[in-house]
């Protein structure tokens, strides 16, 4: 996850297929934004492009929705199978 996230090597230097995977890892957009501020000398955190706050929030919201849906499906399956106890 860290390798695809661009923490070790910048996403721009990875092969194309690895860049595509890396853009959707939870940590990558934060790393790209921090790299832009700390190394490239930008005075503010980028907004809309790679490493931007909008992109970070969108990816995290998508992961949240996917996580809630997966939990709901798992819980429904456990209820049907009777393996979910009440405490």
PDB file of N, CA, C and O in Angstrom:
ATOM      1  N   UNK A   1       0.827  -1.191   0.000  1.00  0.00           N
ATOM      2  CA  UNK A   1       0.000   0.000   0.000  1.00  0.00           C
ATOM      3  C   UNK A   1       0.869   1.253   0.000  1.00  0.00           C
ATOM      4  O   UNK A   1       0.588   2.206  -0.727  1.00  0.00           O
ATOM      5  N   UNK A   2       1.912   1.253   0.804  1.00  0.00           N
ATOM      6  CA  UNK A   2       2.785   2.429   0.872  1.00  0.00           C
ATOM      7  C   UNK A   2       3.526   2.613  -0.449  1.00  0.00           C
ATOM      8  O   UNK A   2       3.727   3.743  -0.894  1.00  0.00           O
ATOM      9  N   UNK A   3       3.933   1.508  -1.080  1.00  0.00           N
ATOM     10  CA  UNK A   3       4.657   1.603  -2.346  1.00  0.00           C
ATOM     11  C   UNK A   3       3.764   2.191  -3.428  1.00  0.00           C
ATOM     12  O   UNK A   3       4.207   3.053  -4.187  1.00  0.00           O
ATOM     13  N   UNK A   4       2.514   1.742  -3.514  1.00  0.00           N
ATOM     14  CA  UNK A   4       1.585   2.271  -4.506  1.00  0.00           C
ATOM     15  C   UNK A   4       1.103   3.675  -4.140  1.00  0.00           C
ATOM     16  O   UNK A   4       0.633   4.408  -5.011  1.00  0.00           O
ATOM     17  N   UNK A   5       1.210   4.056  -2.884  1.00  0.00           N
ATOM     18  CA  UNK A   5       0.732   5.356  -2.440  1.00  0.00           C
ATOM     19  C   UNK A   5       1.663   6.513  -2.752  1.00  0.00           C
ATOM     20  O   UNK A   5       1.287   7.668  -2.554  1.00  0.00           O
ATOM     21  N   UNK A   6       2.857   6.239  -3.230  1.00  0.00           N
ATOM     22  CA  UNK A   6       3.766   7.308  -3.597  1.00  0.00           C
ATOM     23  C   UNK A   6       4.605   7.824  -2.452  1.00  0.00           C
ATOM     24  O   UNK A   6       5.240   8.871  -2.582  1.00  0.00           O
ATOM     25  N   UNK A   7       4.627   7.123  -1.337  1.00  0.00           N
ATOM     26  CA  UNK A   7       5.422   7.583  -0.194  1.00  0.00           C
ATOM     27  C   UNK A   7       6.909   7.318  -0.414  1.00  0.00           C
ATOM     28  O   UNK A   7       7.749   8.089   0.048  1.00  0.00           O
ATOM     29  N   UNK A   8       7.237   6.244  -1.110  1.00  0.00           N
ATOM     30  CA  UNK A   8       8.632   5.902  -1.355  1.00  0.00           C
ATOM     31  C   UNK A   8       9.120   6.531  -2.651  1.00  0.00           C
ATOM     32  O   UNK A   8      10.181   7.156  -2.685  1.00  0.00           O
ATOM     33  N   UNK A   9       8.346   6.366  -3.712  1.00  0.00           N
ATOM     34  CA  UNK A   9       8.669   6.911  -5.029  1.00  0.00           C
ATOM     35  C   UNK A   9       7.481   7.768  -5.463  1.00  0.00           C
ATOM     36  O   UNK A   9       6.341   7.325  -5.327  1.00  0.00           O
ATOM     37  N   UNK A  10       7.705   8.985  -5.982  1.00  0.00           N
ATOM     38  CA  UNK A  10       6.579   9.816  -6.437  1.00  0.00           C
ATOM     39  C   UNK A  10       5.741   9.101  -7.491  1.00  0.00           C
ATOM     40  O   UNK A  10       6.274   8.355  -8.313  1.00  0.00           O
ATOM     41  N   UNK A  11       4.435   9.329  -7.464  1.00  0.00           N
ATOM     42  CA  UNK A  11       3.531   8.685  -8.417  1.00  0.00           C
ATOM     43  C   UNK A  11       3.929   8.977  -9.860  1.00  0.00           C
ATOM     44  O   UNK A  11       3.755   8.123 -10.730  1.00  0.00           O
ATOM     45  N   UNK A  12       4.453  10.154 -10.126  1.00  0.00           N
ATOM     46  CA  UNK A  12       4.817  10.527 -11.490  1.00  0.00           C
ATOM     47  C   UNK A  12       5.960   9.685 -12.041  1.00  0.00           C
ATOM     48  O   UNK A  12       6.136   9.626 -13.258  1.00  0.00           O
ATOM     49  N   UNK A  13       6.738   9.036 -11.191  1.00  0.00           N
ATOM     50  CA  UNK A  13       7.863   8.224 -11.636  1.00  0.00           C
ATOM     51  C   UNK A  13       7.535   6.734 -11.696  1.00  0.00           C
ATOM     52  O   UNK A  13       8.389   5.931 -12.074  1.00  0.00           O
ATOM     53  N   UNK A  14       6.339   6.362 -11.338  1.00  0.00           N
ATOM     54  CA  UNK A  14       5.913   4.966 -11.398  1.00  0.00           C
ATOM     55  C   UNK A  14       5.386   4.653 -12.802  1.00  0.00           C
ATOM     56  O   UNK A  14       4.979   5.568 -13.519  1.00  0.00           O
ATOM     57  N   UNK A  15       5.387   3.385 -13.206  1.00  0.00           N
ATOM     58  CA  UNK A  15       4.776   3.011 -14.490  1.00  0.00           C
ATOM     59  C   UNK A  15       3.279   3.371 -14.498  1.00  0.00           C
ATOM     60  O   UNK A  15       2.662   3.517 -13.443  1.00  0.00           O
ATOM     61  N   UNK A  16       2.721   3.507 -15.680  1.00  0.00           N
ATOM     62  CA  UNK A  16       1.334   3.956 -15.831  1.00  0.00           C
ATOM     63  C   UNK A  16       0.321   3.151 -15.051  1.00  0.00           C
ATOM     64  O   UNK A  16      -0.556   3.724 -14.403  1.00  0.00           O
ATOM     65  N   UNK A  17       0.423   1.819 -15.100  1.00  0.00           N
ATOM     66  CA  UNK A  17      -0.564   0.991 -14.402  1.00  0.00           C
ATOM     67  C   UNK A  17      -0.442   1.156 -12.891  1.00  0.00           C
ATOM     68  O   UNK A  17      -1.438   1.068 -12.173  1.00  0.00           O
ATOM     69  N   UNK A  18       0.784   1.395 -12.404  1.00  0.00           N
ATOM     70  CA  UNK A  18       0.967   1.599 -10.963  1.00  0.00           C
ATOM     71  C   UNK A  18       0.456   2.984 -10.541  1.00  0.00           C
ATOM     72  O   UNK A  18      -0.038   3.148  -9.426  1.00  0.00           O
ATOM     73  N   UNK A  19       0.573   3.976 -11.429  1.00  0.00           N
ATOM     74  CA  UNK A  19       0.023   5.303 -11.135  1.00  0.00           C
ATOM     75  C   UNK A  19      -1.489   5.231 -10.991  1.00  0.00           C
ATOM     76  O   UNK A  19      -2.066   5.855 -10.100  1.00  0.00           O
ATOM     77  N   UNK A  20      -2.134   4.461 -11.878  1.00  0.00           N
ATOM     78  CA  UNK A  20      -3.597   4.331 -11.824  1.00  0.00           C
ATOM     79  C   UNK A  20      -4.049   3.695 -10.513  1.00  0.00           C
ATOM     80  O   UNK A  20      -5.030   4.138  -9.914  1.00  0.00           O
ATOM     81  N   UNK A  21      -3.342   2.661 -10.065  1.00  0.00           N
ATOM     82  CA  UNK A  21      -3.670   2.036  -8.784  1.00  0.00           C
ATOM     83  C   UNK A  21      -3.368   2.995  -7.648  1.00  0.00           C
ATOM     84  O   UNK A  21      -4.163   3.136  -6.718  1.00  0.00           O
ATOM     85  N   UNK A  22      -2.231   3.647  -7.721  1.00  0.00           N
ATOM     86  CA  UNK A  22      -1.793   4.538  -6.655  1.00  0.00           C
ATOM     87  C   UNK A  22      -2.698   5.727  -6.413  1.00  0.00           C
ATOM     88  O   UNK A  22      -2.822   6.189  -5.278  1.00  0.00           O
ATOM     89  N   UNK A  23      -3.333   6.230  -7.460  1.00  0.00           N
ATOM     90  CA  UNK A  23      -4.214   7.394  -7.292  1.00  0.00           C
ATOM     91  C   UNK A  23      -5.417   7.105  -6.392  1.00  0.00           C
ATOM     92  O   UNK A  23      -6.012   8.022  -5.828  1.00  0.00           O
ATOM     93  N   UNK A  24      -5.765   5.831  -6.265  1.00  0.00           N
ATOM     94  CA  UNK A  24      -6.953   5.485  -5.481  1.00  0.00           C
ATOM     95  C   UNK A  24      -6.626   4.842  -4.137  1.00  0.00           C
ATOM     96  O   UNK A  24      -7.528   4.349  -3.460  1.00  0.00           O
ATOM     97  N   UNK A  25      -5.363   4.839  -3.739  1.00  0.00           N
ATOM     98  CA  UNK A  25      -5.034   4.372  -2.394  1.00  0.00           C
ATOM     99  C   UNK A  25      -5.317   5.498  -1.415  1.00  0.00           C
ATOM    100  O   UNK A  25      -5.172   6.669  -1.769  1.00  0.00           O
ATOM    101  N   UNK A  26      -5.712   5.174  -0.206  1.00  0.00           N
ATOM    102  CA  UNK A  26      -6.104   6.224   0.744  1.00  0.00           C
ATOM    103  C   UNK A  26      -4.994   7.220   1.083  1.00  0.00           C
ATOM    104  O   UNK A  26      -5.284   8.384   1.360  1.00  0.00           O
ATOM    105  N   UNK A  27      -3.752   6.796   1.069  1.00  0.00           N
ATOM    106  CA  UNK A  27      -2.678   7.670   1.507  1.00  0.00           C
ATOM    107  C   UNK A  27      -2.079   8.516   0.383  1.00  0.00           C
ATOM    108  O   UNK A  27      -1.437   9.532   0.651  1.00  0.00           O
ATOM    109  N   UNK A  28      -2.279   8.112  -0.864  1.00  0.00           N
ATOM    110  CA  UNK A  28      -1.555   8.729  -1.976  1.00  0.00           C
ATOM    111  C   UNK A  28      -1.830  10.215  -2.143  1.00  0.00           C
ATOM    112  O   UNK A  28      -0.898  10.986  -2.371  1.00  0.00           O
ATOM    113  N   UNK A  29      -3.069  10.630  -2.037  1.00  0.00           N
ATOM    114  CA  UNK A  29      -3.380  12.035  -2.271  1.00  0.00           C
ATOM    115  C   UNK A  29      -2.786  12.936  -1.193  1.00  0.00           C
ATOM    116  O   UNK A  29      -2.371  14.060  -1.477  1.00  0.00           O
ATOM    117  N   UNK A  30      -2.747  12.452   0.024  1.00  0.00           N
ATOM    118  CA  UNK A  30      -2.097  13.218   1.088  1.00  0.00           C
ATOM    119  C   UNK A  30      -0.605  13.338   0.864  1.00  0.00           C
ATOM    120  O   UNK A  30      -0.018  14.393   1.104  1.00  0.00           O
ATOM    121  N   UNK A  31       0.017  12.249   0.401  1.00  0.00           N
ATOM    122  CA  UNK A  31       1.457  12.262   0.125  1.00  0.00           C
ATOM    123  C   UNK A  31       1.762  13.222  -1.023  1.00  0.00           C
ATOM    124  O   UNK A  31       2.726  13.984  -0.949  1.00  0.00           O
ATOM    125  N   UNK A  32       0.954  13.195  -2.080  1.00  0.00           N
ATOM    126  CA  UNK A  32       1.167  14.086  -3.228  1.00  0.00           C
ATOM    127  C   UNK A  32       1.015  15.548  -2.787  1.00  0.00           C
ATOM    128  O   UNK A  32       1.808  16.402  -3.185  1.00  0.00           O
ATOM    129  N   UNK A  33       0.011  15.830  -1.978  1.00  0.00           N
ATOM    130  CA  UNK A  33      -0.190  17.193  -1.490  1.00  0.00           C
ATOM    131  C   UNK A  33       0.938  17.666  -0.585  1.00  0.00           C
ATOM    132  O   UNK A  33       1.412  18.794  -0.718  1.00  0.00           O
ATOM    133  N   UNK A  34       1.363  16.818   0.323  1.00  0.00           N
ATOM    134  CA  UNK A  34       2.475  17.183   1.203  1.00  0.00           C
ATOM    135  C   UNK A  34       3.768  17.372   0.427  1.00  0.00           C
ATOM    136  O   UNK A  34       4.554  18.271   0.725  1.00  0.00           O
ATOM    137  N   UNK A  35       3.983  16.532  -0.559  1.00  0.00           N
ATOM    138  CA  UNK A  35       5.179  16.666  -1.401  1.00  0.00           C
ATOM    139  C   UNK A  35       5.159  18.002  -2.150  1.00  0.00           C
ATOM    140  O   UNK A  35       6.194  18.653  -2.292  1.00  0.00           O
ATOM    141  N   UNK A  36       3.972  18.406  -2.629  1.00  0.00           N
ATOM    142  CA  UNK A  36       3.856  19.680  -3.346  1.00  0.00           C
ATOM    143  C   UNK A  36       4.175  20.861  -2.426  1.00  0.00           C
ATOM    144  O   UNK A  36       4.822  21.819  -2.849  1.00  0.00           O
ATOM    145  N   UNK A  37       3.728  20.795  -1.184  1.00  0.00           N
ATOM    146  CA  UNK A  37       3.965  21.891  -0.248  1.00  0.00           C
ATOM    147  C   UNK A  37       5.404  21.887   0.273  1.00  0.00           C
ATOM    148  O   UNK A  37       6.056  22.930   0.318  1.00  0.00           O
ATOM    149  N   UNK A  38       5.889  20.713   0.662  1.00  0.00           N
ATOM    150  CA  UNK A  38       7.197  20.647   1.314  1.00  0.00           C
ATOM    151  C   UNK A  38       8.376  20.655   0.338  1.00  0.00           C
ATOM    152  O   UNK A  38       9.398  21.280   0.621  1.00  0.00           O
ATOM    153  N   UNK A  39       8.255  19.986  -0.784  1.00  0.00           N
ATOM    154  CA  UNK A  39       9.392  19.878  -1.704  1.00  0.00           C
ATOM    155  C   UNK A  39       9.297  20.892  -2.842  1.00  0.00           C
ATOM    156  O   UNK A  39      10.284  21.547  -3.179  1.00  0.00           O
ATOM    157  N   UNK A  40       8.104  21.020  -3.435  1.00  0.00           N
ATOM    158  CA  UNK A  40       7.955  21.922  -4.576  1.00  0.00           C
ATOM    159  C   UNK A  40       7.795  23.378  -4.163  1.00  0.00           C
ATOM    160  O   UNK A  40       7.867  24.271  -5.007  1.00  0.00           O
ATOM    161  N   UNK A  41       7.579  23.628  -2.886  1.00  0.00           N
ATOM    162  CA  UNK A  41       7.517  24.995  -2.377  1.00  0.00           C
ATOM    163  C   UNK A  41       6.206  25.716  -2.599  1.00  0.00           C
ATOM    164  O   UNK A  41       6.174  26.945  -2.537  1.00  0.00           O
ATOM    165  N   UNK A  42       5.125  25.002  -2.855  1.00  0.00           N
ATOM    166  CA  UNK A  42       3.834  25.672  -2.982  1.00  0.00           C
ATOM    167  C   UNK A  42       3.444  26.250  -1.631  1.00  0.00           C
ATOM    168  O   UNK A  42       3.748  25.671  -0.588  1.00  0.00           O
ATOM    169  N   UNK A  43       2.776  27.382  -1.654  1.00  0.00           N
ATOM    170  CA  UNK A  43       2.439  28.037  -0.392  1.00  0.00           C
ATOM    171  C   UNK A  43       1.138  27.539   0.204  1.00  0.00           C
ATOM    172  O   UNK A  43       0.868  27.788   1.379  1.00  0.00           O
ATOM    173  N   UNK A  44       0.333  26.851  -0.567  1.00  0.00           N
ATOM    174  CA  UNK A  44      -0.919  26.316  -0.027  1.00  0.00           C
ATOM    175  C   UNK A  44      -1.144  24.909  -0.556  1.00  0.00           C
ATOM    176  O   UNK A  44      -0.551  24.498  -1.554  1.00  0.00           O
ATOM    177  N   UNK A  45      -2.000  24.190   0.122  1.00  0.00           N
ATOM    178  CA  UNK A  45      -2.339  22.831  -0.282  1.00  0.00           C
ATOM    179  C   UNK A  45      -3.180  22.908  -1.551  1.00  0.00           C
ATOM    180  O   UNK A  45      -4.112  23.711  -1.597  1.00  0.00           O
ATOM    181  N   UNK A  46      -2.899  22.114  -2.584  1.00  0.00           N
ATOM    182  CA  UNK A  46      -3.674  22.176  -3.828  1.00  0.00           C
ATOM    183  C   UNK A  46      -5.150  21.828  -3.603  1.00  0.00           C
ATOM    184  O   UNK A  46      -5.487  21.091  -2.676  1.00  0.00           O
ATOM    185  N   UNK A  47      -6.014  22.361  -4.454  1.00  0.00           N
ATOM    186  CA  UNK A  47      -7.446  22.104  -4.310  1.00  0.00           C
ATOM    187  C   UNK A  47      -7.952  20.973  -5.185  1.00  0.00           C
ATOM    188  O   UNK A  47      -8.386  19.947  -4.661  1.00  0.00           O
ATOM    189  N   UNK A  48      -7.910  21.129  -6.515  1.00  0.00           N
ATOM    190  CA  UNK A  48      -8.634  20.213  -7.380  1.00  0.00           C
ATOM    191  C   UNK A  48      -7.835  19.149  -8.093  1.00  0.00           C
ATOM    192  O   UNK A  48      -8.410  18.136  -8.489  1.00  0.00           O
ATOM    193  N   UNK A  49      -6.561  19.322  -8.276  1.00  0.00           N
ATOM    194  CA  UNK A  49      -5.798  18.328  -9.046  1.00  0.00           C
ATOM    195  C   UNK A  49      -5.275  17.226  -8.133  1.00  0.00           C
ATOM    196  O   UNK A  49      -5.685  17.129  -6.977  1.00  0.00           O
ATOM    197  N   UNK A  50      -4.362  16.387  -8.653  1.00  0.00           N
ATOM    198  CA  UNK A  50      -3.786  15.319  -7.835  1.00  0.00           C
ATOM    199  C   UNK A  50      -3.199  15.896  -6.556  1.00  0.00           C
ATOM    200  O   UNK A  50      -2.470  16.887  -6.590  1.00  0.00           O
ATOM    201  N   UNK A  51      -3.515  15.281  -5.447  1.00  0.00           N
ATOM    202  CA  UNK A  51      -3.048  15.770  -4.161  1.00  0.00           C
ATOM    203  C   UNK A  51      -3.921  16.870  -3.589  1.00  0.00           C
ATOM    204  O   UNK A  51      -3.605  17.438  -2.543  1.00  0.00           O
ATOM    205  N   UNK A  52      -5.014  17.171  -4.267  1.00  0.00           N
ATOM    206  CA  UNK A  52      -5.897  18.235  -3.822  1.00  0.00           C
ATOM    207  C   UNK A  52      -6.870  17.785  -2.752  1.00  0.00           C
ATOM    208  O   UNK A  52      -7.169  16.600  -2.609  1.00  0.00           O
ATOM    209  N   UNK A  53      -7.345  18.745  -2.020  1.00  0.00           N
ATOM    210  CA  UNK A  53      -8.263  18.468  -0.913  1.00  0.00           C
ATOM    211  C   UNK A  53      -9.573  17.874  -1.423  1.00  0.00           C
ATOM    212  O   UNK A  53     -10.130  16.971  -0.799  1.00  0.00           O
ATOM    213  N   UNK A  54     -10.066  18.376  -2.556  1.00  0.00           N
ATOM    214  CA  UNK A  54     -11.325  17.870  -3.112  1.00  0.00           C
ATOM    215  C   UNK A  54     -11.183  16.389  -3.465  1.00  0.00           C
ATOM    216  O   UNK A  54     -12.065  15.592  -3.146  1.00  0.00           O
ATOM    217  N   UNK A  55     -10.081  16.015  -4.120  1.00  0.00           N
ATOM    218  CA  UNK A  55      -9.829  14.632  -4.504  1.00  0.00           C
ATOM    219  C   UNK A  55      -9.672  13.751  -3.270  1.00  0.00           C
ATOM    220  O   UNK A  55     -10.174  12.628  -3.242  1.00  0.00           O
ATOM    221  N   UNK A  56      -8.973  14.258  -2.243  1.00  0.00           N
ATOM    222  CA  UNK A  56      -8.795  13.485  -1.007  1.00  0.00           C
ATOM    223  C   UNK A  56     -10.130  13.199  -0.336  1.00  0.00           C
ATOM    224  O   UNK A  56     -10.398  12.067   0.067  1.00  0.00           O
ATOM    225  N   UNK A  57     -10.966  14.222  -0.216  1.00  0.00           N
ATOM    226  CA  UNK A  57     -12.267  14.056   0.434  1.00  0.00           C
ATOM    227  C   UNK A  57     -13.138  13.096  -0.370  1.00  0.00           C
ATOM    228  O   UNK A  57     -13.849  12.275   0.209  1.00  0.00           O
ATOM    229  N   UNK A  58     -13.089  13.189  -1.703  1.00  0.00           N
ATOM    230  CA  UNK A  58     -13.903  12.310  -2.544  1.00  0.00           C
ATOM    231  C   UNK A  58     -13.487  10.844  -2.371  1.00  0.00           C
ATOM    232  O   UNK A  58     -14.343   9.969  -2.243  1.00  0.00           O
ATOM    233  N   UNK A  59     -12.196  10.579  -2.367  1.00  0.00           N
ATOM    234  CA  UNK A  59     -11.725   9.197  -2.207  1.00  0.00           C
ATOM    235  C   UNK A  59     -12.091   8.671  -0.824  1.00  0.00           C
ATOM    236  O   UNK A  59     -12.546   7.534  -0.697  1.00  0.00           O
ATOM    237  N   UNK A  60     -11.900   9.473   0.198  1.00  0.00           N
ATOM    238  CA  UNK A  60     -12.224   9.014   1.551  1.00  0.00           C
ATOM    239  C   UNK A  60     -13.719   8.802   1.728  1.00  0.00           C
ATOM    240  O   UNK A  60     -14.133   7.876   2.427  1.00  0.00           O
ATOM    241  N   UNK A  61     -14.537   9.649   1.103  1.00  0.00           N
ATOM    242  CA  UNK A  61     -15.986   9.460   1.174  1.00  0.00           C
ATOM    243  C   UNK A  61     -16.395   8.172   0.457  1.00  0.00           C
ATOM    244  O   UNK A  61     -17.276   7.450   0.924  1.00  0.00           O
ATOM    245  N   UNK A  62     -15.754   7.889  -0.676  1.00  0.00           N
ATOM    246  CA  UNK A  62     -16.057   6.651  -1.402  1.00  0.00           C
ATOM    247  C   UNK A  62     -15.670   5.432  -0.561  1.00  0.00           C
ATOM    248  O   UNK A  62     -16.426   4.462  -0.492  1.00  0.00           O
ATOM    249  N   UNK A  63     -14.503   5.476   0.074  1.00  0.00           N
ATOM    250  CA  UNK A  63     -14.095   4.360   0.939  1.00  0.00           C
ATOM    251  C   UNK A  63     -15.041   4.215   2.132  1.00  0.00           C
ATOM    252  O   UNK A  63     -15.312   3.096   2.567  1.00  0.00           O
ATOM    253  N   UNK A  64     -15.542   5.318   2.661  1.00  0.00           N
ATOM    254  CA  UNK A  64     -16.488   5.253   3.773  1.00  0.00           C
ATOM    255  C   UNK A  64     -17.791   4.576   3.345  1.00  0.00           C
ATOM    256  O   UNK A  64     -18.309   3.710   4.049  1.00  0.00           O
ATOM    257  N   UNK A  65     -18.312   4.976   2.187  1.00  0.00           N
ATOM    258  CA  UNK A  65     -19.556   4.385   1.683  1.00  0.00           C
ATOM    259  C   UNK A  65     -19.367   2.894   1.407  1.00  0.00           C
ATOM    260  O   UNK A  65     -20.231   2.083   1.740  1.00  0.00           O
ATOM    261  N   UNK A  66     -18.225   2.531   0.792  1.00  0.00           N
ATOM    262  CA  UNK A  66     -17.942   1.124   0.518  1.00  0.00           C
ATOM    263  C   UNK A  66     -17.825   0.337   1.826  1.00  0.00           C
ATOM    264  O   UNK A  66     -18.320  -0.786   1.921  1.00  0.00           O
ATOM    265  N   UNK A  67     -17.182   0.917   2.821  1.00  0.00           N
ATOM    266  CA  UNK A  67     -17.030   0.251   4.115  1.00  0.00           C
ATOM    267  C   UNK A  67     -18.358   0.050   4.823  1.00  0.00           C
ATOM    268  O   UNK A  67     -18.608  -1.013   5.392  1.00  0.00           O
ATOM    269  N   UNK A  68     -19.211   1.070   4.790  1.00  0.00           N
ATOM    270  CA  UNK A  68     -20.532   0.950   5.422  1.00  0.00           C
ATOM    271  C   UNK A  68     -21.363  -0.118   4.714  1.00  0.00           C
ATOM    272  O   UNK A  68     -22.048  -0.908   5.364  1.00  0.00           O
ATOM    273  N   UNK A  69     -21.302  -0.139   3.376  1.00  0.00           N
ATOM    274  CA  UNK A  69     -22.058  -1.141   2.618  1.00  0.00           C
ATOM    275  C   UNK A  69     -21.536  -2.545   2.910  1.00  0.00           C
ATOM    276  O   UNK A  69     -22.324  -3.472   3.099  1.00  0.00           O
ATOM    277  N   UNK A  70     -20.219  -2.707   2.949  1.00  0.00           N
ATOM    278  CA  UNK A  70     -19.641  -4.033   3.229  1.00  0.00           C
ATOM    279  C   UNK A  70     -20.012  -4.493   4.636  1.00  0.00           C
ATOM    280  O   UNK A  70     -20.326  -5.666   4.838  1.00  0.00           O
ATOM    281  N   UNK A  71     -19.981  -3.588   5.605  1.00  0.00           N
ATOM    282  CA  UNK A  71     -20.360  -3.941   6.966  1.00  0.00           C
ATOM    283  C   UNK A  71     -21.829  -4.343   7.026  1.00  0.00           C
ATOM    284  O   UNK A  71     -22.189  -5.323   7.679  1.00  0.00           O
ATOM    285  N   UNK A  72     -22.676  -3.575   6.336  1.00  0.00           N
ATOM    286  CA  UNK A  72     -24.107  -3.887   6.319  1.00  0.00           C
ATOM    287  C   UNK A  72     -24.390  -5.247   5.698  1.00  0.00           C
ATOM    288  O   UNK A  72     -25.218  -6.007   6.199  1.00  0.00           O
ATOM    289  N   UNK A  73     -23.693  -5.551   4.595  1.00  0.00           N
ATOM    290  CA  UNK A  73     -23.871  -6.866   3.965  1.00  0.00           C
ATOM    291  C   UNK A  73     -23.396  -7.985   4.881  1.00  0.00           C
ATOM    292  O   UNK A  73     -24.053  -9.019   5.000  1.00  0.00           O
ATOM    293  N   UNK A  74     -22.262  -7.779   5.524  1.00  0.00           N
ATOM    294  CA  UNK A  74     -21.754  -8.792   6.451  1.00  0.00           C
ATOM    295  C   UNK A  74     -22.670  -9.004   7.634  1.00  0.00           C
ATOM    296  O   UNK A  74     -22.882 -10.134   8.075  1.00  0.00           O
ATOM    297  N   UNK A  75     -23.210  -7.921   8.143  1.00  0.00           N
ATOM    298  CA  UNK A  75     -24.129  -8.032   9.272  1.00  0.00           C
ATOM    299  C   UNK A  75     -25.420  -8.744   8.874  1.00  0.00           C
ATOM    300  O   UNK A  75     -25.932  -9.576   9.622  1.00  0.00           O
ATOM    301  N   UNK A  76     -25.945  -8.412   7.689  1.00  0.00           N
ATOM    302  CA  UNK A  76     -27.172  -9.062   7.218  1.00  0.00           C
ATOM    303  C   UNK A  76     -26.945 -10.559   7.017  1.00  0.00           C
ATOM    304  O   UNK A  76     -27.808 -11.374   7.345  1.00  0.00           O
ATOM    305  N   UNK A  77     -25.786 -10.914   6.479  1.00  0.00           N
ATOM    306  CA  UNK A  77     -25.477 -12.332   6.278  1.00  0.00           C
ATOM    307  C   UNK A  77     -25.344 -13.052   7.616  1.00  0.00           C
ATOM    308  O   UNK A  77     -25.815 -14.180   7.764  1.00  0.00           O
ATOM    309  N   UNK A  78     -24.714 -12.416   8.578  1.00  0.00           N
ATOM    310  CA  UNK A  78     -24.558 -13.033   9.896  1.00  0.00           C
ATOM    311  C   UNK A  78     -25.910 -13.221  10.576  1.00  0.00           C
ATOM    312  O   UNK A  78     -26.133 -14.219  11.260  1.00  0.00           O
ATOM    313  N   UNK A  79     -26.803 -12.268  10.387  1.00  0.00           N
ATOM    314  CA  UNK A  79     -28.158 -12.412  10.968  1.00  0.00           C
ATOM    315  C   UNK A  79     -28.900 -13.576  10.329  1.00  0.00           C
ATOM    316  O   UNK A  79     -29.550 -14.358  11.023  1.00  0.00           O
ATOM    317  N   UNK A  80     -28.805 -13.696   8.992  1.00  0.00           N
ATOM    318  CA  UNK A  80     -29.492 -14.788   8.291  1.00  0.00           C
ATOM    319  C   UNK A  80     -28.951 -16.146   8.727  1.00  0.00           C
ATOM    320  O   UNK A  80     -29.714 -17.100   8.876  1.00  0.00           O
ATOM    321  N   UNK A  81     -27.650 -16.237   8.931  1.00  0.00           N
ATOM    322  CA  UNK A  81     -27.042 -17.498   9.314  1.00  0.00           C
ATOM    323  C   UNK A  81     -27.186 -17.771  10.810  1.00  0.00           C
ATOM    324  O   UNK A  81     -26.915 -18.881  11.267  1.00  0.00           O
ATOM    325  N   UNK A  82     -27.598 -16.795  11.549  1.00  0.00           N
ATOM    326  CA  UNK A  82     -27.776 -16.970  12.976  1.00  0.00           C
ATOM    327  C   UNK A  82     -26.478 -16.936  13.756  1.00  0.00           C
ATOM    328  O   UNK A  82     -26.420 -17.398  14.896  1.00  0.00           O
ATOM    329  N   UNK A  83     -25.439 -16.393  13.149  1.00  0.00           N
ATOM    330  CA  UNK A  83     -24.145 -16.367  13.824  1.00  0.00           C
ATOM    331  C   UNK A  83     -23.871 -15.045  14.537  1.00  0.00           C
ATOM    332  O   UNK A  83     -22.786 -14.838  15.079  1.00  0.00           O
ATOM    333  N   UNK A  84     -24.839 -14.173  14.533  1.00  0.00           N
ATOM    334  CA  UNK A  84     -24.671 -12.887  15.197  1.00  0.00           C
ATOM    335  C   UNK A  84     -25.407 -12.941  16.529  1.00  0.00           C
ATOM    336  O   UNK A  84     -26.637 -12.980  16.557  1.00  0.00           O
ATOM    337  N   UNK A  85     -24.682 -12.945  17.605  1.00  0.00           N
ATOM    338  CA  UNK A  85     -25.299 -13.027  18.918  1.00  0.00           C
ATOM    339  C   UNK A  85     -25.741 -11.659  19.423  1.00  0.00           C
ATOM    340  O   UNK A  85     -25.232 -10.627  18.985  1.00  0.00           O
ATOM    341  N   UNK A  86     -26.675 -11.666  20.329  1.00  0.00           N
ATOM    342  CA  UNK A  86     -27.118 -10.405  20.958  1.00  0.00           C
ATOM    343  C   UNK A  86     -26.512 -10.315  22.329  1.00  0.00           C
ATOM    344  O   UNK A  86     -26.610 -11.243  23.132  1.00  0.00           O
ATOM    345  N   UNK A  87     -25.879  -9.184  22.594  1.00  0.00           N
ATOM    346  CA  UNK A  87     -25.211  -9.017  23.876  1.00  0.00           C
ATOM    347  C   UNK A  87     -25.856  -7.940  24.670  1.00  0.00           C
ATOM    348  O   UNK A  87     -25.426  -7.654  25.787  1.00  0.00           O
TER     349      UNK A  87
END
